[in-house]
Amino acid sequence: MPTLSCGVITPARFVRFMFMAMWNPPAAVAQPQPSAAWQAPTEIERKLYEAKARGDWVGYFDVLADCDLFLSMPRGDADGPGAVPPMSYWSPAVGRWCEVVLTEGVLPAPAPDPVFGLISLGVFAESWGNDERWLAVNPGTPCEAYFPPNPGLWKAHADRAKGSDVQRGTLRTLRVGAPLQGPVAHGLGCGALMNVANGALWNAMGTHGNGYFLERKSLEQWWGVTDQSSWQGALDGLLKGRGVRGPWEFVLEIRSSLSQQFGGQVDPALWRETAEKVLLRSAAERGGTVSGAEVAGVKQLIGRITRYEGRFRADGILAANSRVRSALAWDYGRASCMARWGVGARFTDIPEAEQAVVHVSRLSQMTYNSWEEFAAGYILGRCLHFDDEQFGHWYTDMLHAHQVLATHAESPWQTVSWA
């Protein structure tokens, strides 16, 4: 019996006809044919559905090898020490005890118990014990299938696959049981740049993310979040824009004021001069002083923003005469994601997370006039925080996600009205 673990699959090349020769058609027990009216929740289930319908079990396992799989387990076991045995399932269809794996689209809504851990097909095969249990994939759905134990064959599929990383940089939509319109969808769309970059379902309010263990590990590693209280603190900080540095908004507000005063574009020299004057005047009003280093830092920041915006225009993130209104989108977009991460880690429930996402939607609409403005603000904030004008992956990942969201027919930028 497998126990939950995670690993990185190293692709290897195999010839397809070798797999065809290894498969014995009765290995996948005869199932009722899928209903033509069934709506697959995601592309993964659709591909499984179609492979099953044509009896292509090689193709069926190729799909499993390229996606995330999930194992169910009691919350008490998951929170305890040591390896966690997954729950078993008695299948009346085959009259056997089965180990169950689920794909993301058919997972139930997150509840306190049980929880679901992420596993790849390769790791699942490697950890398979010497027992008589069968493998059940998505039991109870039209794309279900049952297989006798053959971990060597499953591992071979995994070895030649690209793995679930193939989903990174793609727009993935949950088409059943998830918002596609309205305030919740709008708020989830505010997190879409990050979710496209990560290959996550953009509109899944009740998401398991990368599974219970990895969601908790990521929150602790990146945010210091270890419980409900610290999760709430991180979310509140993002909703209040505390992650966006004061100097960023200061200089952007100076430029907005100049633009309203003089109309049109603002010369960077005037922008720097005005920012310095405002700094000095504000300090004098407080009875304080401003150091030369502080003035120089603000001027350098204006230069950085100017150069980023130039690159944004060249790459299509900004229109020719547009500018970044605010960097607060950087926090609002992450707040949308933080709400979902809290659900996956069981630090909150769906109703509370939904309220946070709707709050993100309102704040974003108060600050920006369009998806395009929001996106430029988000990408600028991310670059100012991480990229240091290297235009490395902190920028290129967002550029790719932007291009996907600007063109994909299922993108919230195309399907969800901004206002």
C-alpha positions in Angstrom: 0.0 0.0 0.0 1.4 3.4 -0.9 2.1 6.1 1.7 2.0 9.8 0.9 5.1 11.4 -0.3 6.1 13.8 -3.1 8.9 13.8 -5.6 10.2 15.2 -8.8 9.6 13.0 -11.8 12.6 12.8 -14.2 11.3 12.3 -17.8 12.8 9.5 -19.8 12.0 8.5 -23.4 10.2 5.3 -24.3 8.7 4.1 -27.6 4.9 4.2 -27.5 4.5 0.7 -29.1 6.4 -0.9 -26.2 3.6 0.3 -23.9 0.9 -0.9 -26.3 2.5 -4.3 -26.1 2.6 -4.3 -22.3 -1.1 -3.5 -21.9 -3.6 -6.3 -21.6 -7.0 -4.8 -22.5 -9.0 -6.6 -19.7 -6.6 -4.9 -17.2 -9.1 -2.0 -17.1 -12.3 -3.6 -16.0 -15.3 -2.9 -18.2 -17.1 0.2 -17.1 -20.4 1.8 -18.1 -19.8 4.1 -21.1 -19.6 7.8 -20.2 -22.7 9.9 -20.8 -22.4 12.2 -23.8 -24.0 14.9 -21.7 -21.4 14.9 -19.0 -19.5 18.1 -18.5 -15.9 17.4 -17.5 -14.8 19.8 -14.7 -11.4 20.4 -16.2 -9.3 19.5 -19.2 -7.8 16.6 -17.3 -11.1 14.8 -16.7 -12.1 15.5 -20.3 -9.0 13.8 -21.6 -9.5 10.8 -19.3 -13.1 10.6 -20.4 -12.2 10.6 -24.0 -9.4 8.1 -23.6 -11.7 5.8 -21.7 -14.5 6.1 -24.3 -12.2 4.9 -27.1 -10.6 2.2 -24.9 -7.2 3.9 -25.1 -5.7 2.9 -21.7 -2.2 3.9 -22.8 -3.5 7.4 -23.4 -5.4 7.3 -20.1 -2.3 6.6 -18.1 -0.4 9.2 -20.1 -2.9 11.8 -18.9 -2.5 10.6 -15.3 1.3 10.9 -15.6 1.0 14.5 -16.6 -1.3 15.7 -13.9 -1.5 16.0 -10.1 -3.1 13.2 -8.3 -4.6 13.3 -4.8 -5.0 10.8 -2.0 -7.6 11.1 0.8 -6.6 10.6 4.5 -8.1 11.3 7.9 -7.1 14.7 9.3 -5.8 13.1 12.5 -3.4 10.9 10.6 -2.2 13.7 8.4 -1.4 15.9 11.4 0.4 13.1 13.1 4.0 11.9 12.8 5.3 9.4 10.2 4.0 8.2 6.9 0.3 8.5 6.2 -1.6 5.5 4.7 -4.3 6.6 2.3 -7.9 5.5 2.7 -9.0 2.4 0.9 -12.2 1.9 -1.1 -14.3 -1.2 -1.7 -15.4 -1.2 -5.3 -18.6 -3.1 -6.1 -17.6 -2.7 -9.7 -14.6 -5.0 -9.4 -15.3 -6.6 -6.1 -11.9 -5.5 -4.7 -10.4 -3.2 -2.2 -8.8 -0.3 -4.1 -6.4 2.5 -3.5 -8.1 5.6 -4.8 -6.5 8.5 -6.6 -8.5 11.6 -7.7 -7.7 14.3 -10.2 -8.2 17.9 -9.2 -11.5 18.5 -10.9 -13.4 15.8 -9.1 -12.1 16.5 -5.6 -14.9 17.3 -3.1 -15.1 20.8 -1.6 -12.5 21.2 1.2 -13.8 20.2 4.6 -12.0 19.9 8.0 -11.8 16.2 7.6 -10.6 14.3 5.5 -7.7 16.1 3.8 -6.1 15.3 0.5 -2.4 15.0 -0.2 -0.7 15.5 -3.6 1.2 12.7 -5.2 2.5 12.0 -8.7 1.9 8.8 -10.6 5.6 7.9 -10.4 5.9 8.3 -6.7 2.6 6.5 -6.2 4.0 3.6 -8.3 7.3 3.5 -6.4 5.6 3.4 -3.0 3.1 0.7 -4.0 3.3 -2.3 -1.6 3.1 -5.9 -2.3 -0.6 -6.4 -1.9 -3.7 -7.4 -3.9 -5.4 -4.1 -4.0 -6.4 -2.5 -7.2 -6.0 1.1 -8.4 -9.2 3.1 -8.7 -9.1 6.4 -10.6 -11.9 8.9 -10.0 -14.5 6.3 -8.8 -18.1 7.2 -9.2 -17.5 9.6 -12.2 -17.9 9.0 -15.9 -14.1 9.0 -16.3 -13.5 6.3 -13.6 -11.4 3.2 -14.3 -10.1 0.3 -12.2 -6.7 -1.5 -12.7 -5.1 -4.5 -11.1 -1.7 -3.7 -9.5 1.0 -3.1 -12.0 3.3 -0.4 -10.5 6.1 -1.1 -12.9 3.9 -0.2 -15.8 2.6 2.9 -14.1 6.2 4.0 -13.3 7.1 3.5 -16.9 4.4 5.9 -18.0 5.6 8.4 -15.4 9.2 8.1 -16.5 8.4 9.1 -20.1 6.0 11.9 -19.1 6.6 15.6 -18.7 4.9 15.6 -15.3 2.5 18.1 -13.8 4.9 21.0 -14.4 3.5 20.9 -18.0 0.5 22.8 -16.5 2.6 25.8 -15.4 2.0 28.9 -17.5 -1.4 27.7 -18.7 -4.8 29.0 -18.0 -6.9 26.3 -16.3 -10.6 26.8 -15.6 -12.9 24.8 -13.3 -16.0 24.5 -15.4 -18.3 22.8 -12.9 -19.1 24.0 -9.4 -17.0 27.2 -9.6 -17.8 30.9 -10.2 -17.5 32.1 -13.8 -19.2 35.5 -13.4 -19.9 37.9 -10.5 -17.9 39.4 -7.6 -16.3 36.2 -6.5 -15.1 35.4 -10.1 -13.8 39.0 -10.4 -11.9 38.7 -7.1 -10.5 35.4 -8.2 -9.5 36.9 -11.5 -7.4 39.4 -9.5 -5.2 36.4 -8.6 -5.1 35.0 -12.1 -1.6 36.2 -13.0 -0.1 34.1 -10.2 -2.4 31.1 -10.8 -1.6 31.0 -14.5 2.1 31.1 -13.7 1.7 28.3 -11.2 -0.7 26.3 -13.4 -3.5 26.5 -10.8 -7.2 26.6 -11.6 -7.9 30.3 -11.7 -11.5 30.2 -10.5 -11.5 27.4 -7.9 -12.8 29.0 -4.7 -12.8 25.8 -2.7 -9.4 24.6 -3.8 -7.1 21.9 -2.4 -4.1 23.6 -4.2 -1.1 21.5 -4.0 -2.6 19.3 -1.3 -2.8 19.7 2.4 0.9 19.1 3.2 2.4 21.3 0.5 -0.1 24.1 1.0 0.9 24.3 4.7 4.6 24.0 3.9 4.5 26.8 1.3 2.6 29.1 3.6 5.2 28.6 6.4 8.2 28.9 4.1 7.1 32.0 2.2 4.8 33.8 4.6 5.6 32.5 8.1 2.0 31.3 8.3 1.5 28.3 10.6 -2.0 28.6 12.0 -5.3 30.4 11.5 -4.2 33.5 13.4 -1.0 34.0 11.3 -2.9 33.3 8.1 -5.5 36.0 9.1 -2.7 38.4 9.8 -1.1 37.8 6.4 -4.4 38.2 4.6 -5.3 41.4 6.5 -1.9 42.9 5.7 -2.3 42.3 2.0 -5.9 43.7 2.0 -4.5 46.8 3.6 -1.7 47.1 1.1 1.0 46.7 3.7 3.2 44.6 1.4 3.5 47.5 -1.1 6.3 49.8 0.0 5.5 53.3 0.9 8.0 54.9 -1.5 6.4 53.1 -4.5 3.0 54.6 -3.9 4.5 58.0 -2.9 6.2 58.5 -6.3 3.3 57.1 -8.3 0.9 59.5 -6.5 3.2 62.4 -7.2 3.1 61.5 -10.9 -0.7 61.2 -10.9 -1.0 64.6 -9.4 1.4 66.1 -12.0 -0.5 64.4 -14.8 -3.8 65.9 -13.5 -2.3 69.3 -13.1 -0.5 69.5 -16.5 -2.3 66.8 -18.5 -0.7 64.1 -20.5 2.7 62.5 -19.9 5.0 63.7 -17.1 8.6 64.4 -17.8 10.8 62.2 -15.5 13.0 65.2 -14.6 9.9 67.1 -13.4 8.7 64.0 -11.6 12.0 63.7 -9.7 12.2 67.4 -8.9 8.6 67.5 -7.6 9.1 64.3 -5.5 12.2 65.9 -3.8 10.3 69.1 -3.0 7.4 67.2 -1.5 9.8 65.1 0.6 11.5 68.2 1.9 8.3 70.1 2.6 6.7 67.1 4.4 9.7 66.7 6.6 9.8 70.4 7.4 6.1 70.4 8.4 6.9 67.5 10.8 9.9 69.4 12.1 12.3 66.9 10.7 14.8 66.5 7.9 15.4 64.3 4.9 18.7 62.7 4.2 20.5 62.9 0.9 20.3 59.2 0.7 16.5 59.2 1.0 16.2 61.8 -1.7 18.6 59.8 -3.9 16.6 56.6 -3.3 13.4 58.2 -4.4 15.0 59.5 -7.6 16.5 56.1 -8.3 13.1 54.5 -7.8 11.5 56.9 -10.3 14.2 55.8 -12.8 13.5 52.2 -12.1 9.7 52.6 -12.6 10.4 54.6 -15.8 12.5 51.8 -17.2 10.1 49.1 -16.2 7.3 51.0 -17.9 9.3 51.3 -21.0 9.8 47.5 -21.1 6.1 47.0 -20.3 5.1 49.1 -23.4 7.5 47.2 -25.6 6.1 43.9 -24.4 2.4 44.9 -24.6 1.7 45.1 -20.9 1.1 48.9 -21.2 -0.3 50.8 -24.1 1.9 53.4 -25.8 0.7 56.3 -23.6 -0.3 54.5 -20.5 1.4 54.4 -17.1 1.1 52.4 -13.9 -1.6 54.0 -11.7 -0.6 52.1 -8.4 1.3 49.0 -7.3 -1.4 48.0 -4.8 -2.5 45.3 -7.2 0.6 43.4 -6.1 -1.0 43.0 -2.7 -4.6 42.6 -3.8 -3.7 39.8 -6.3 -1.8 38.0 -3.6 -4.7 38.5 -1.1 -6.9 36.7 -3.6 -4.5 33.8 -3.6 -3.9 33.9 0.2 -7.7 33.4 0.7 -7.6 30.2 -1.4 -4.3 29.0 0.2 -6.0 29.3 3.6 -8.7 27.0 2.4 -6.3 24.4 1.1 -4.3 24.5 4.4 -7.5 24.3 6.4 -6.8 27.7 8.2 -10.2 29.0 7.0 -13.4 27.8 5.3 -14.9 28.6 1.9 -17.4 31.3 3.1 -14.7 33.3 4.9 -12.3 33.0 2.0 -15.1 34.0 -0.4 -15.7 37.2 1.7 -12.0 38.1 1.4 -12.1 37.5 -2.4 -15.1 39.8 -2.8 -13.2 42.4 -0.7 -10.3 42.1 -3.1 -12.7 42.7 -6.0 -14.0 45.9 -4.4 -10.6 47.3 -3.5 -9.3 46.6 -7.0 -12.2 48.3 -8.7 -11.8 51.3 -6.4 -8.1 51.6 -7.4 -8.1 50.6 -11.1 -10.3 51.1 -14.1 -9.6 47.9 -16.1 -7.9 44.5 -16.0 -5.1 46.1 -18.0 -4.4 48.7 -15.3 -4.6 46.1 -12.6 -2.2 43.8 -14.4 0.4 46.5 -15.0 0.3 47.5 -11.3 0.6 43.9 -10.2 3.6 43.2 -12.4 5.3 46.4 -11.4 4.9 45.6 -7.8 6.3 42.1 -8.3 9.3 43.4 -10.3 10.1 46.1 -7.8 10.0 43.6 -5.0 11.9 40.7 -6.6 13.4 41.5 -10.0 15.9 44.4 -9.5 15.8 45.2 -13.2 17.2 41.9 -14.2 14.1 41.1 -16.3 14.6 37.5 -15.2 11.9 34.9 -14.4 10.2 37.2 -11.9 9.3 39.3 -14.9 9.2 36.8 -17.8 6.8 34.5 -15.9 4.4 37.4 -15.5 4.9 38.5 -19.1 3.9 35.0 -20.3 0.9 34.9 -17.9 -0.2 38.3 -19.1 -0.1 37.1 -22.7 -2.1 34.1 -21.9 -4.7 36.1 -20.0 -4.9 38.7 -22.7 -5.7 36.2 -25.4 -7.3 33.0 -23.9 -11.0 32.7 -24.6 -11.7 31.5 -21.0 -9.6 34.2 -19.4 -11.4 36.3 -16.8 -10.0 39.3 -18.6 -12.2 38.2 -21.5 -15.2 36.9 -19.7 -15.6 38.9 -16.5 -16.5 42.6 -16.7 -14.1 44.8 -14.7 -16.8 47.1 -13.4 
